[in-house]
């Protein structure tokens, strides 16, 4: 059954705007870009520099999210250079920044991802392994 505009009382624009607002409000306040930062963008085709200038990512988080190799990143987690939670939060912050700059593709899974990484820490840490199956993994 298709819901018509008369049944909902809303057109697609108001539904879209409501969904965008809901998605944007899901970004934690500490991960939000200030209007000053957004307005200061000089070249909208090159947004990488905003990661360093916006103040959301710490130097350590910039280091984590700039690691060129996932193999190296996994080795650093295994060797306790970084924790899984720390890596997850760093990438979620980076995704939050990207979402605010380029669109509404960011999902509301930030809290879920952090909780998942936190939940898996006791499983991974005692064995120093980064290759264990995740919850729900089927062998």
C-alpha positions in Angstrom: 0.0 0.0 0.0 1.3 3.4 -1.0 1.0 6.3 1.4 -0.2 9.4 -0.4 0.6 13.0 0.4 -2.9 13.6 1.6 -2.6 10.8 4.1 0.7 12.0 5.6 0.0 15.7 5.2 3.6 16.2 4.2 5.3 16.6 0.9 8.6 15.0 0.1 10.6 18.2 0.8 9.4 18.4 4.4 9.9 14.7 4.9 13.5 15.0 3.5 14.2 18.1 5.6 13.0 16.3 8.8 15.2 13.3 8.0 18.2 15.5 7.3 17.7 17.3 10.6 17.3 14.0 12.5 20.6 12.7 10.9 22.5 15.9 11.7 21.2 15.9 15.2 22.6 12.4 15.7 26.1 13.8 15.4 27.5 14.5 18.9 28.0 18.2 19.6 31.7 17.6 20.2 32.0 16.3 16.6 30.2 19.2 15.0 32.0 21.8 12.8 31.5 25.4 13.8 30.0 27.7 11.3 33.2 29.7 11.3 35.2 26.7 10.1 32.7 25.9 7.4 32.6 29.5 6.2 36.4 29.7 6.2 36.7 27.0 3.5 38.5 28.5 0.5 38.6 25.6 -1.9 35.5 23.3 -1.6 37.3 20.8 -3.8 40.0 20.1 -1.2 38.6 19.4 2.2 41.4 17.3 3.7 43.0 20.3 5.4 39.8 20.9 7.4 40.6 17.7 9.3 43.7 19.3 10.9 42.2 22.8 11.3 38.8 22.1 12.7 40.0 21.0 16.2 37.7 18.0 16.4 40.4 15.3 15.9 43.3 15.2 18.3 46.9 14.7 16.9 46.7 11.0 17.9 43.3 10.6 16.0 44.8 12.3 13.0 47.7 9.9 13.1 45.2 6.9 13.4 43.0 8.0 10.5 46.0 8.9 8.3 47.6 5.4 8.6 48.0 4.3 5.0 47.7 0.6 5.7 45.0 -1.4 7.4 47.6 -4.1 8.0 49.7 -1.6 10.0 46.7 -0.3 11.9 45.7 -3.9 12.9 49.2 -4.6 14.0 49.2 -1.4 16.1 46.0 -2.5 17.8 47.4 -6.0 18.3 50.6 -4.4 19.8 48.5 -2.1 22.0 49.7 1.0 20.3 46.0 1.9 19.9 42.8 0.3 21.3 39.9 -0.8 19.1 37.7 1.8 20.8 40.3 4.6 20.1 40.5 3.7 16.4 36.7 3.4 16.1 36.1 6.8 17.7 38.8 8.4 15.5 37.2 7.1 12.3 33.7 8.0 13.5 34.9 11.6 14.2 36.4 11.7 10.7 33.2 10.4 9.2 31.2 13.0 11.1 33.4 15.8 9.7 33.1 14.4 6.2 29.3 14.1 6.5 29.0 17.7 7.6 31.0 18.8 4.6 29.7 16.7 1.8 26.2 15.5 2.6 23.8 13.4 4.5 25.2 9.9 3.9 26.4 9.5 7.5 24.4 6.9 9.3 23.3 7.0 12.9 25.6 4.1 13.9 28.3 6.1 15.7 27.2 5.0 19.2 26.6 1.4 17.9 30.1 1.2 16.5 31.8 2.5 19.6 29.8 0.2 21.8 30.6 -2.8 19.5 34.3 -2.0 19.7 34.1 -1.6 23.5 32.2 -4.9 23.8 34.8 -6.7 21.8 37.8 -5.4 23.8 37.6 -8.1 26.5 37.4 -10.8 23.8 40.3 -9.4 21.7 42.7 -8.0 24.4 43.5 -11.2 26.4 44.5 -13.0 23.2 46.2 -10.1 21.4 44.4 -11.1 18.3 42.7 -8.9 15.7 41.4 -11.7 13.7 38.7 -13.2 16.0 35.2 -13.6 14.6 32.9 -10.7 15.5 29.6 -11.3 17.3 27.2 -12.7 14.7 30.1 -13.9 12.5 29.3 -17.2 10.7 32.1 -19.6 10.1 
